[in-house]
Amino acid sequence: MHALLTRSQNKSGFKPLPVVIIGNGPSGICLSYLLSGYIPYFKRDSLHPHPILQRKLEEAPDVSILDQDLEYLSEGLEGRSHSPVALLFDTLQRPDTDFGGTAESVLTWWHEADRAIPHLVLGRNAPGGAWHSIEGSMVTLSKGEWMGLPDLPFKDWLKQKRRGLRNNRATAEDIAQYYQHYVMRKGLQKNFRCGTVVTSVRKVSAESISSHAQEDQQESSGSLWNFSETSAELFQVDGFFRTVEGDKEPFSVYAENVVLATGTYDSPTWLGVKGENLSYVHHQLSALEEAVRNSSIGIMSDPVLVVGAGLTAADAILFAHHCNIPVIHVFRRRVTDPGLIFNQLPKLMYPEYHKVHQMMKEQSAACTGPYESYVSLPEHHVLSFSKDKKCILQDKNGYQKVYKISMALVLTGSNPNLSFLPNNGVDLAMNGDQPVNPKRNPIDVDPFTYECTQEKGLYALGPLVGDHFVRFVQGGALAVASSLLKK
């Protein structure tokens, strides 16, 4: 089972792996599919609704998309992603989906085994990544068909389960199962090692490995990443497996290229205020579900404080509303701020989020609105939490208010955990003085290869580079696979 991971311990007959992918969510799965020799071509006689793209695709119909110039193909495309390659791959798979169209994909997939690149996908959970940690009954933000991966439409899979899509949208549990099914169905499981935690990724010189001189090299190395400039360099990936018995079994593997696909679900953002570490202050929605389950919170409790104005905060409000639990909702932005996610979602597709947005507008503390047991406090922030469950808030004019609460949920986003990289990966970010943040400071990559600008051979995908939706992380996988095949 672990042959691939332990083989590299035998230094004399040492052969590094071409690619190691860290993270087994949708972007890791999609990249594994492409590296397993599944090659996309333009389907003959298909017609793309974008005439310029159609003309470009007809110029080289026998050349796979992976071997074409992605910059040329993606020029002039517009849509809901900032990445040109993400828009390209999405529009090839779902030609006019943003306009409600249902045109078939213009891609056809060929399995060319001789083009496969040996690789390993390391992940903590089953294939699907963070989708296994999300409350199973949660309905996704994206339409169900947008959660699908190449050449196995999500709705076809749901039909086999004899289930329809609610509002065109799927539950987190459906999606987690679909990703696991996809890996099995496409025969990718031999590349996946689940239950692995990566603790370190470092550059080492190939000679240092073969001559066991690693320790000495490490001492003399000035830079965090680079060893000697002259010799061939590899990445050393260290970590451990969790065995069935719960033991930790260490592994070490060497790779020519490493792809970071770890997402950002790992560590919730903290406000950094006094009392935030008290036991009634939580940073995950599951804490509220747990409190309701064990009846420590109910209709008669003091209000739950929800901090944040994203979709997780909205999920918490909907859940509390459903259980008749009073809520005080605090967020820094104005309700009309165009940056607020609710101002970007189509009302018809997201009626429940639209309802939360309405509550936020109509129910501010200044005026009592139609929704009992919910108070909205826009342009407020938390100053502190005290041991007796009192919370001090401040508004934009500097006025302070004290509220007695039963619990606080700080749901203001999450940060990636890149502790396995030198300096937590800070050197790889757009702004090299600040931690990597998916919205404000993503990893800096070449837009057409997704290779890190600061570190050759290291690639990054998904939320780490600012691609948040499953339909758009796949373009990153296309860019990486194209770059690796050209190497």
Secondary structure, 3 states (H helix, E strand, C coil): CCHHHHHHHCCCCCCCEEEEEECCCHHHHHHHHHHCCEEEEECCCCCCCCHHHHHHHHHCCCCCHHHCCHHHHHCCCCCCCCCHHHHHHHHHHCCCHHHCCCCCCCEEEEECHHHCCCEEEEECCCCCHHHHCCCCCCEEEEEHHHHCECCECHHHHHHHCCCCCECCEEEHHHHHHHHHHHHHHCCCHHHEEECEEEEEEEEEEHHHHHCCCHHHHHHHCCCCCCCCCCCCEEEEEEEEEECCCCCEEEEEEEEEEEEECCCCCCEECCCCCECCCCCCEECCCHHHHHHHHCCCCCCCCCCEEEECCCHHHHHHHHHHHHCCCCEEEECCCCCCCCCCHHHHCCCCCCHHHHHHHHHHHHCECCCCCCCCCEEEECCEEEEEECCCCEEEEEECCCCEEEEECCEEEECCCEECCCCCCHHHHHHHECCCCCCCECCCECECECCCCCEECCCCCEEECHHHHCCCCHHHHHHHHHHHHHHHHHC
